Amino acid sequence: MWGITIAAGAFALALVVMSGAFMGGAVIVAVPLAILIVLGAGLLDLRRRRNQAEGMEKYRQQADSEKIDFTARDRQTLS
């Protein structure tokens, strides 16, 4: 997992545990806040992964556009 995702999840869990320990109105604030933090961390992780995949696609396109000339020796080795 990504470091920020783990930190955000731990913070959200701490908020829920703290609100449960104090048994007050904190549950009303902490649970939705924890959900928002987890969703935000998940969206950031999703965006990071999408950017990585797009970067790899650019490398693939670059590799496809470069013409490779095989020598007779290469063709013999590949056969």
Secondary structure, 3 states (H helix, E strand, C coil): CCHHHHHHHHHHHHHHHHHHHHCCCHHHHHHHHHHHHHHHHHHHHHHHHHHHHHHHHHHHHHHHHCCCCCCHHHHHHHC
